[in-house]
Amino acid sequence: MTLDGWSLPLSPGGTASLVPPPPWHFSGEALGVDFIADPGAVAAVLPPGLEPVGDGSCSFVFCEWSSSADADPRVLADPARGQYREAYLSVNALLDGRKVARVPYIWVDNDLSFARGHIQGFPKKMGEIAVTRAVRVGRGGPKVEPGGRFVGHASSLGTKLVEGSVTLTRPAAEGLVPRALRLPVWHTRHVPDLAGDEPLVHDLARNLVTGFECADVWEGDATLELFPSAFEEHTALAPVEVTGGFRCAVAFTVTGAEVRR
């Protein structure tokens, strides 16, 4: 008898596999803060092959996601499997003279997203993330309207790592996609060899994306604060200046990856 599955754990029936094969579909709400960090600190988190833009431009994004996979309908059927929250820091860079993005730090609260991210090259860690939900009726939360204030924060190992807020001021111009969501993100896929040889995988990769949509984009005034942790280095990228914020709906499908060895 053989063991089956696209990812670990392999099992006789293959249904214990944590991550199904792509395509993967994502739909969510994003809350983001654009800011300027120390350009030297931004350059320090870029791998060989990516060059700094030089202006220290970064974003911090909080997301609530619903995800599904064509190969495994259970991901969509069970909200405990396919729904999750994440928080990530994104820095801008250049690849072959074109603007791209890089995510040096990211936290997530779901094991499927954690494992799927490592397959892609996202350096995900487990954390606790909270994001203000918009309400349509009543006074139990903010509405998507001028003055609505939305907050996101992330913690790990009992330590708060980041808190950001966006107070909505106006709808964005028609067709605008926030910079933090429109740039291709290049990751480092890295699988060390426990036997002590060279890494089994070490390359640059980016997701191949189809069906990208961005809707209900609002701009706003923003705040962002990063807090120290003994297990993190994200505070080196603390904001020197916060330049604005956004809130929007976003969706896309990941079909595979482009790889640079």
Steps between C-alpha positions, in 0.01 A plus 500: 500500500629847413449824687323781321457878532626823344665615824577351839358310673489224240240234575346188341197696374673833447228692685722585800724719280498852644542701178319400179651585162416830328305674370426677827236772515509791747238764586543743786497841661830687532597784732835659419738770614759647262814639661864590463767306691875545521627420146799315642273273704292428189811412299612265780197269459538459122662181367751492214317574177276770644623858519374777728285773355683734735204694638416267791143446378312225686149390594345306783184306413241318710270258315199284570490223239265236371677243284413193296672240284359323195664171602354496852145631552543461878704823509196700391244292688660533844566857622753369751709379207467769236449822698784676680669830581852615434720805547809575296767760436581568135800692366544635148794394285625472142546189288647550155427870543129447568320566826412190702423424863650276766341375823772449761258449793151351516277342765190284452248321722426189292713188440390452138605857417825452694599187306375631165700818556824311560447308176473837322792657688301722737696500831183446705494463878200420714339795679180656622349764272198725555346737246201731545197374310277740313131499587205583277241572768504617859778647710701190588788598274613748235334529163688542175450875483700816570616492862479121535806385697641152442776343711720195455750346740710186514664311784721194529608299804297735719676814378333772295706560185309766307196723510370710214191705432332664202234770532313513171483836326374433145450233233806457283501600136326248278731216402767575761673196646706563815873466437529231768265276301599567140876428498619143434645350818824303474569245772792283600413131499743343744508136611808413710657155490487333840786274385727804491547550127402807298133605521271269308319806358623859498366731230285802421137441409182695445141385474335475159171683554180516297161658564631791707226732625508801731179677601356749748836671549503775761789724597564642844728641765708232668715416801747216546710384794737201519584343835816304591515124555791275594414280201454761227697768312211692345554815709805586288237593240304730734333789317690824464193650337148364443375611159143368497271203530237302311221249541365283218370167381744284304489164320726290279595146403846345533568248222870428551834678522776660297839395635849645470758247608 
